[in-house]
Amino acid sequence: MNVLFPRTRAELFQTLAEPGARVLAGGTDLLVRLRSGRETAAALVSLDKIPELRGISETGGEGLGRGLRLGATTTHTELLAHPLVRARLPMLAQALSELGSPPIRNMGTLGGNTCTASPAGDTLPPLMALGAEVELASARPHGAGTRRLPLAEFITGPGRTALAPGEVLAAVHVPLPGAGWMQHFEKVGRRNALAVAVVSLAALLRTERGGTVAEARLAWGSVGPTVWRCPEAEAVLVGRRLSLTALGEAAAVVRAHVKPMDDVRASADYRRTVAGNLLLRLVAL
Ligand SMILES: Cc1cc2nc3c(=O)[nH]c(=O)nc-3n(C[C@H](O)[C@H](O)[C@H](O)COP(=O)(O)OP(=O)(O)OC[C@H]3O[C@@H](n4cnc5c(N)ncnc54)[C@H](O)[C@@H]3O)c2cc1C
């Protein structure tokens, strides 16, 4: 099979227009699926040589909220090494540090994790809680060739996204939470290393003086077809301190609303219990 390495945006969209051409980033998902015969491709179009798709830059300032533009082909290792990711997005950094193994993090990219749209994709719960948006690029000239969507609208189901034919994910935009926001990520798997999430939780909480929760954003992985939010549990926490009583009430609401699945890794009952229990950890924040 041919692997093509376009060097400009124009070449990229030209090669992608070939029948059966597929986007290749790190290949850690796609090559596994191609080798197993679950998917096919007539040619692979690598994003590796297109500079505008890689790297991390700051956005906003002067009245606009500060944020980061995370280029789609930035690897998990590169993201983890960035000081602003570590300092300002610790829950994303925690998720990245538990994703796969060092070789997978060296090859795998944020764009690949996002476009695979797995219910167990480790970066997705933190990005969803942070209110990330995706930047999509297509062959249309200049500005008209770019559109932005909330990540929550981009992922439409397990393995499904809103990518139009011929479109690529160019970047993920993440707002940087200001002072007063607390972040937490935890993943439960069947073992400590190289584990697919059985349940994960990303929690982003803004507290006021005295420790009262003013805003809560909770996002679970691996308990539904896509990342799952529970506004009812968020509402239980708002206006309260992060006591075991408040968290226990929120955990009960989670268990009542979540609809997880049985699979080879865990039963639905186990997932339901753990999805609630993970909230209790927030007492330590
Ligand atoms: C041993 C092993 C362990 C793993 N462990 C984990 C884990 O713990 N947690 C986890 O979340 N994942 C895990 N994965 C899955 C995988 O490594 C990640 O999802 C990774 O981030 C995929 O990125 P990639 O660059 O390799 O994507 P690729 O395999 O190159 O691409 C994946 C899919 O996305 C499409 N695509 C990629 N980039 C773009 C783009 N910019 N625009 C449009 N489409 C695009 C491709 O066409 C393909 O369909 C594991 C995989 C392996 C093999």
The ligand as an ORCA input file, in Angstrom:
! r2SCAN-3c Opt
* xyz 0 1
  C      -0.937     -1.172     22.579
  C      -1.889     -0.012     22.509
  C      -2.293      0.596     23.693
  C      -3.184      1.683     23.639
  N      -3.570      2.252     24.821
  C      -4.435      3.296     24.796
  C      -4.860      3.883     26.023
  O      -4.487      3.493     27.127
  N      -5.741      4.931     25.955
  C      -6.198      5.411     24.750
  O      -6.986      6.361     24.758
  N      -5.819      4.857     23.575
  C      -4.942      3.817     23.578
  N      -4.548      3.249     22.398
  C      -5.100      3.749     21.135
  C      -4.222      4.772     20.373
  O      -2.871      4.642     20.699
  C      -4.640      6.222     20.640
  O      -6.020      6.390     20.366
  C      -3.833      7.212     19.793
  O      -3.997      8.509     20.326
  C      -4.227      7.220     18.336
  O      -3.474      8.234     17.677
  P      -2.701      7.947     16.321
  O      -2.017      9.212     15.974
  O      -1.859      6.748     16.407
  O      -3.949      7.693     15.343
  P      -4.003      6.877     13.968
  O      -3.968      5.428     14.249
  O      -3.031      7.407     12.978
  O      -5.462      7.308     13.475
  C      -6.620      6.907     14.185
  C      -7.864      7.296     13.362
  O      -8.035      8.702     13.345
  C      -7.939      9.205     12.008
  N      -7.153     10.427     12.126
  C      -5.979     10.575     12.831
  N      -5.620     11.864     12.839
  C      -6.558     12.547     12.136
  C      -6.731     13.931     11.796
  N      -5.879     14.869     12.216
  N      -7.801     14.276     11.044
  C      -8.691     13.326     10.639
  N      -8.591     12.014     10.938
  C      -7.534     11.631     11.681
  C      -7.275      8.107     11.176
  O      -7.679      8.141      9.822
  C      -7.795      6.860     11.905
  O      -9.106      6.565     11.477
  C      -3.657      2.156     22.398
  C      -3.229      1.546     21.206
  C      -2.360      0.477     21.259
  C      -1.910     -0.172     19.965
*
